[in-house]
Amino acid sequence: MGLTMNDITEMIKLISATYPYAFKDISTPEDRQRVKDLWFALFQDYPRELVIKGFHEALKVEKVNIVPAAIIEQIEKIENAFGKSDQELW
């Protein structure tokens, strides 16, 4: 199963709970949807399991807030540690 919009929504909910000020300026439903759409666009080409693992790794190391770049950085560390991903092989 690939990454879903629900996965993105759950990640954003966890970030909001962990870092209360993370999305405080995003108040309208349209803005919240834009954030979800952006995050989905950034992560949709990665395997779901790798995104979730990268997110959990970012939760362990980020002290201020988690942004997509922090998750991608963790994904790249995981890929480098274990060799080429399915995405790179294609």
Buried (B, 14 or more C-beta within 10 A) or exposed (E): EEBEEEBBBEBBEBBBEEBEEBBEEBEEEEEBEEBBEEBBEBBBEBBBEBBBBBBEBBBEEBEEEBBBEBBBBBBEEBBEEEEEBEEEEE
